[in-house]
Amino acid sequence: MTGAERREQITAEIVARTGITEAVIERLVHAFYAKVRKDPMIGPVFDARITNWEPHLAQMCAFWSSVALMTGRYHGTPMVKHMPLPIDAAHFDRWLELFEATAAELCTPVAAAHFADRARRIAASLEMGVASGQGVMLAVGERYRRSEAGAAQ
């Protein structure tokens, strides 16, 4: 079996188990980012950096296809893009809150749990990367917090 055939088999198994399809991912991504854009905490972080939302949404659909279905569609560097952002644990918590709520609203419980599990791992990894980019090495279970002035704590 080739690597491509194995990937297709894994994707098919996930689809069968969760019901997640590319259409489900597209609905989730679009609904989630509609909430993000209105959110007073994380909306401004996105608005300061994204002027054309359509390419970003397409990229996020490819990202979630790769993460949720193991399709390999995404070819980006999310860590590099997130490291310089003025964000911390509170931002990741809000991102997760919105994402999990959106998944619960739009998906079956199995699919929502699948998305939430991956979202939590992504948030933890990105938070660690953001902290590292600010010269802060987090211990296991430690969260990254910025001071009121924006410097790392």
C-alpha positions as CSV (number, residue, x, y, z in Angstrom):
1,M,0.0,0.0,0.0
2,T,1.4,3.4,-1.0
3,G,1.5,6.4,1.4
4,A,-1.3,8.1,-0.5
5,E,-3.5,4.9,-0.3
6,R,-2.8,4.7,3.4
7,R,-3.8,8.3,3.9
8,E,-7.0,7.8,1.9
9,Q,-7.8,4.7,4.1
10,I,-7.2,6.7,7.3
11,T,-9.4,9.5,6.1
12,A,-12.2,7.1,5.1
13,E,-12.0,5.5,8.5
14,I,-12.3,8.9,10.2
15,V,-15.2,10.0,8.0
16,A,-17.0,6.7,8.7
17,R,-16.4,7.0,12.5
18,T,-17.2,10.7,12.9
19,G,-19.3,11.8,9.9
20,I,-16.9,14.7,9.3
21,T,-16.7,15.6,5.6
22,E,-15.1,18.5,3.8
23,A,-18.6,20.2,3.8
24,V,-18.8,19.8,7.6
25,I,-15.4,21.4,7.9
26,E,-16.3,24.3,5.7
27,R,-19.5,25.0,7.7
28,L,-17.6,24.8,11.0
29,V,-14.8,27.0,9.8
30,H,-17.0,29.7,8.4
31,A,-19.4,29.7,11.4
32,F,-16.5,29.8,13.9
33,Y,-14.7,32.7,12.2
34,A,-17.9,34.6,12.0
35,K,-18.0,34.4,15.8
36,V,-14.3,35.2,16.1
37,R,-14.7,38.4,14.1
38,K,-17.3,39.6,16.5
39,D,-15.5,38.6,19.6
40,P,-14.2,41.6,21.7
41,M,-11.1,39.6,22.9
42,I,-9.8,37.8,19.9
43,G,-11.6,39.6,17.1
44,P,-9.2,42.5,17.1
45,V,-6.1,40.2,16.9
46,F,-7.5,38.8,13.7
47,D,-8.7,42.1,12.3
48,A,-5.3,43.6,12.8
49,R,-3.7,41.0,10.5
50,I,-6.4,39.7,8.1
51,T,-7.7,42.1,5.5
52,N,-9.0,39.5,3.0
53,W,-10.9,36.8,4.8
54,E,-11.7,34.5,1.9
55,P,-8.1,33.2,1.4
56,H,-7.8,32.8,5.2
57,L,-11.0,30.8,5.4
58,A,-9.8,28.6,2.5
59,Q,-6.5,28.1,4.3
60,M,-8.3,27.2,7.6
61,C,-10.5,24.7,5.7
62,A,-7.4,23.0,4.4
63,F,-5.9,23.1,7.9
64,W,-8.9,21.5,9.5
65,S,-9.1,19.0,6.7
66,S,-5.5,18.0,7.5
67,V,-6.0,18.0,11.2
68,A,-9.5,16.4,11.4
69,L,-9.4,14.0,8.4
70,M,-5.6,13.6,8.0
71,T,-5.9,14.6,4.3
72,G,-2.6,16.5,4.1
73,R,-4.2,19.4,2.3
74,Y,-2.6,22.1,4.5
75,H,1.0,23.2,3.8
76,G,1.6,26.1,6.1
77,T,3.5,27.2,9.1
78,P,1.0,28.0,11.9
79,M,3.6,28.2,14.6
80,V,5.6,30.8,12.8
81,K,2.5,32.9,12.2
82,H,1.3,32.7,15.8
83,M,4.6,33.2,17.7
84,P,4.8,37.0,17.3
85,L,1.1,37.6,18.2
86,P,0.2,39.6,21.3
87,I,-1.7,36.7,22.8
88,D,-1.6,34.4,25.8
89,A,-3.5,31.7,27.7
90,A,-6.7,33.8,27.9
91,H,-6.8,34.2,24.1
92,F,-6.3,30.5,23.6
93,D,-9.0,29.7,26.2
94,R,-11.5,32.1,24.4
95,W,-10.5,30.6,21.0
96,L,-11.3,27.1,22.4
97,E,-14.5,28.2,24.0
98,L,-15.8,29.6,20.7
99,F,-14.5,26.7,18.6
100,E,-15.9,24.0,20.9
101,A,-19.3,25.8,21.1
102,T,-19.5,26.1,17.3
103,A,-18.6,22.4,16.9
104,A,-21.2,21.4,19.4
105,E,-23.8,23.5,17.6
106,L,-23.1,22.2,14.1
107,C,-21.8,18.7,14.5
108,T,-22.8,15.4,15.9
109,P,-21.4,14.7,19.4
110,V,-18.8,12.3,17.9
111,A,-17.6,14.9,15.4
112,A,-17.7,17.7,17.9
113,A,-15.5,15.6,20.3
114,H,-13.1,14.8,17.5
115,F,-12.7,18.5,16.6
116,A,-12.5,19.6,20.2
117,D,-9.7,17.0,21.0
118,R,-7.6,18.3,18.1
119,A,-8.4,21.9,18.9
120,R,-7.2,21.5,22.5
121,R,-3.9,20.0,21.3
122,I,-3.4,22.8,18.7
123,A,-4.1,25.5,21.3
124,A,-1.7,23.9,23.8
125,S,1.0,23.6,21.2
126,L,0.6,27.1,19.9
127,E,0.5,28.6,23.4
128,M,3.8,26.9,24.1
129,G,5.2,28.3,20.9
130,V,4.0,31.8,21.6
131,A,5.6,31.6,25.1
132,S,8.8,30.2,23.7
133,G,8.9,33.1,21.1
134,Q,8.8,35.5,24.1
135,G,11.6,33.7,25.8
136,V,9.4,31.9,28.3
137,M,9.7,28.1,28.7
138,L,6.6,26.6,30.2
139,A,6.6,23.7,32.6
140,V,4.1,20.9,32.1
141,G,0.7,22.3,33.0
142,E,1.9,25.9,33.2
143,R,0.1,28.6,31.2
144,Y,1.5,31.6,29.4
145,R,0.3,34.9,30.8
146,R,1.3,38.4,29.6
147,S,1.5,41.3,32.0
148,E,-0.8,44.3,31.7
149,A,2.0,46.1,29.8
150,G,2.2,43.2,27.3
151,A,5.4,41.7,28.5
152,A,5.7,38.1,29.4
153,Q,5.2,37.0,33.0
